[in-house]
């Protein structure tokens, strides 16, 4: 079991997508995202969310992401944050529903 202290080590923050592109170089279908986290600046993410989301529809949208994992290189692109979503059972592999807030918050707001 994880403790509450373990949970607090993971920084989940709200951000706003400011740019999104297809990512044809990725091994699995993905999008490149640039996300504004306010005081933390703009961070990048490779997100496997192509079944439900198109790049142009994501710009301006708030998303939730883990902001304190080590960056990973994905097909030459630095993915600095992990965008969060739900993967419902019984749907196609890679079908992700983005986690969302029910009201707008400032970019960079920590989720607890």
N, C-alpha and C positions, 0 to 999 in steps of 0.2 A: 504494500500500500504506500502511496505517496502521501507525504504530510503537507499541511498548508504551507509550511516554510519551503518545501520543494516547489509548490505551485508558484510561490512568489518569486522564485528564481527565473521563471519564464516571463519575459516582458511581452505582453500582448497589447498592441496599440491600434488606434483608429488612424487611417490615412486616406488620402484622396488620390485616385488615379489621375495623373496629369498627362500621361502618354501611354499608349498601348500599341503593340505591333504583333503580327504573326511571327512565328519563330520556326521557319522551315528547317533550320540546321539541327534542331533538337531531335533526339532519337525517338521520343514519344511526342505526340502532338502537344504543343504548348504555345503560350503567348508570352512576350516580353512586356513587363509592366514597369513603369516609373511611378512611384507613389510618394506623395508629399506627406511627411510626418511632422510638419510644423517645425518646432525647435530642433528636431533631429535631422532635418533636411530631406532631400529626395533620395529614396532608396530604390533599388531595382529588385525585380523578382521574375523568375521563370515559373509560370503557373500553368499546370496541366488542367485548364478549364475550358478547353475548346468546344466541348459538346454543347454547352449552353450559352456561351458568351462570345461575342464578336468584339474585336478591339475598339471599334468606334462607339459601341454601346457602353463600354467600361469607363471611358474618359469622363471625369466629373463624379464618378460614383465613389462612395465611401466603402472601404474594405477593412477587415481586421487582419492583422499579421503579427507573427512573432518577430520581434526586432532585435533580439540579442543572441541568435544562433550565429555560429561562424559562417561566413560567406562560402558559397559553393560555386564552382565553375561548371556551367552547363553549356556544352558546345561552344566554348570560348566566351560566354557571357557570364558576368559575375552576378549571381543571385544572392542578394544581401538579406532578404527577408522571406519568411514563409507565409504566404497568404493562406488564410484559414477557410475551410468549408466542410460541409457534410458530404459523405459518400453513402447514399442510401443503398441498402442491400437490394439485390434483384435488378438493379439498373446496369447498363453497359459499363464495362471497365473504363475508368477515367471520367465517369460522369460525376461532376462535383457541383454542389449547390453552395455558392459563396455564403459565408456567415455575414450577417448584417445587423446593424443597430436599428431600433425602431424610431430613433430621432437623431438629428445631426449633432455631432460634437466637434470641437476644434481638432484639427489634425494634430496627431501626437498624443491625444488623450489616452492614458493607460486604462486598460480593461482589467477589472478585478472580479 
